[in-house]
Amino acid sequence: MHGYTANKDDILKRLRRIEGQVRGLQRLVEEDTYCIDVLTQVSATTKALQSFGLTMLEDHLNSCVAAAIAEGGDEARDKVQEASQAIARMVRS
């Protein structure tokens, strides 16, 4: 069971909203909307995705990583390293 499983419906609802934002961007381009207005919506969509990513990361740390640490051993080290790499990817993006 993954950390987000208990909140799966809320997460899917959130992803659908982000999908709607992306479709809104497509519509803006199709309608030849002013560049700055499109960029404003790009910024809003980017923030929504970043917020979603942080929520997923928090769930992962509180469930998968915490469980691995409780068990100890190589699995704990691997999960912490995996989470560190995910954080690095998020920071670079």
N, C-alpha and C positions, 0 to 999 in steps of 0.2 A: 504494500500500500504506500502510495506516494504522499508527501506532505500536503499536497493540494487537493487530494481526493475528497476530503470532507467539504470543501468549498467549491467543488467542481462546477456546480450550476452558476454560482456567482462569477467564477473565472470565465466560463464560456460566455456569459452575458457581457462581461467586460471586453472580451475579444470581439464579440459581435459589434460592440460600439466602435471599437478601433477599426474593424473592417468597414463599418459605415463611414468613418472619417476618411479612409483611403478611397472609397468609392466617391465620396464627396470631392476629393482632390481630382479624381478622373473627370467628374462632371465639370469642375471649374475649368480644367484645361480644355475640355470639349467645347465649353461656352466662351472660350477666349477671355477668361477673367483676367483682370489686371494682375500683373506679376506679384506685386507686394501682397495682394490679398491671397494669392495661392501660397506664397511663402509663409504667411501668417498661419494658414491651415497646416502647412508642412510642420511648422514648429509645434503646433498643438498636437498633431498626430505623433510626432517624435516624443514629446513629453509623455503622452499616454502610453506609448510602448515602453519608455524607460521606467515609468511608474509600475507597469505590469511586470517588467523584468525584475525590479527590486522586490516586488511582492513574492514572485516565484523564488527568488534567491532567499528571502527570509524564511519562506516555508521550507525550503530545502535545508537550510541551516538548522532550523528548529526541529526537523523531523529526521531526515536521512543522516545528516552529519551528527546530530546529537545522539541518535541511536548507535551509530558506529563508534563514537567516542565512549559511550557507555559499555560497549562490548570490548573495546580496546584492540590492541594488536595492529597488524598491518592494515586492516580494513579502515580503522580510524585515521591512520596517516594518509591513506589513499583518498578518503572522502574529504579531508581537510585540503589536501593538495588539489583535488578536483574543484572544490569550491573556490579556492584561491585563483585558479586558472579562469574560472567563470567570471569572477569579479574583475580580473585583469581584462578579459575580453569586453566586459561591459564598460569599463572605464575608457578603453581605447575607442569605443564606438561613438 
